[in-house]
Amino acid sequence: MHKTWPVIAVAAASVAATGAPALAAPDFLLNRVYLGCAIELEKVLVITNTLAGPVPAGTKISYDAVLKPYQQHQAGALILGPPLQPGRQVKRGLSPAFSCTAWYVRPLLIAPPQ
């Protein structure tokens, strides 16, 4: 067995056992996939599929925006209806903001090497 497999399994089990929110786990366990994110006209959140393939229908896309004027963070999520094809955008109204980050979590398949 590879030396890192037990560490990954223990870390994943501890996150699941504690009931901690999924975003509390490190990126390597979550397998986050980052998407393009921009703010238009200060109040429109624009998430763009910058990947080579589509984002599957029903995917929960999370975002974090830095709001004006005090740089507070506003976290949120949206669920895709149809698949989000490469280059396509999803827009959502938002409080005035400076910047944002968007991602979704792809299931992590942990299998020992053959």
N, C-alpha and C positions, 0 to 999 in steps of 0.2 A: 504494500500500500504506500502511496506517495505520502511524504511527511506532512504536507499541508492539508490533506483531506480531513484528518481528525479535528484540526483547528477550525476549519470552515464548518464542519458538521456541528461542533460544540457551540460555535458562535451563532449559527442559524437556530439551533435548538434553544439557546438562551433567549434570543429575541422572541421566538414563538412562545416560550414558556412564560415569559414575564408579561406578555400581552402588550408590550411596548408598541407604539405606532411604527409602521413600516419605515417611516422616514428617519427613525432613530438609528437604524443599522447603517454600517459603512457602505459606501457605493459598491464595493466589490461583492458584497452579499446581495445587494438589491438588484444589481445589473441595470442601473439607470441608463436610459438612452436620452440624451439631450437633444432638444429641438431648437430651431431658431426662435428668438423671442425679441419683440421690439415694442416700443410705445409710439403710437401715432397721435399727433395733436394733443399730447399730454394725457388724454383720457381713454384711449383705445388700446387694449392689449391685443397684439397680433402674434399668433403662434404659427410658425411656418415649418412644414415638413422638409427638412434639409437632408433627409436620408435618401438612399438609392431606391428604396422600396416603400410601399404604403404602410401607414400605421393602421393596424387592424380596427375594424368597427367595434364599438363598445369599450375601447381602451380609455382608461382614466388618465388624463393628462394633468399633471400638477404644475403649478406656477408659483413664483414668488416675485412680487413687485416691490420696488423701493419707492415709497410715496413721497410727494412734496408736502410741505417744505421741511419736515423734520426727519426725513430719512427713516421713517418707520416701515416695517415690512408688512405686506399684506399677502398672505398665502391663500391659495384657493385651488380648485380643481374643476375640470369639466369632463364630461363623458362624450366621446365621439359617437355620432350617429353612424353615418356611412364611413367607410375607410377614408383616411386622409392621404391622398395620392402625393407623390413627390412634387414639391414646389407649390402645393396648395396651402391655403391659409385658413385659420379659424380666428375670428375677431370677437372680442367681448369688451363691453364697457367697463371702465375702471375709474377709481378716484385719480386725480392728477398724480402722475408718477414720473420718475427719472428713468428707470431701467427695469428689466425683468429677466428671469431665467425660467425655462420650461423644460419638462422632462416627463417620461413615463417609465414605468418599471416593467421590464421584460422578465418573465419567469426564469429563474436561475436553475438550470438542471445540473445537479451535482451527481456525477457518476464516477466511480473509481476507474482509473485507467485499466484497460484490458491487457 
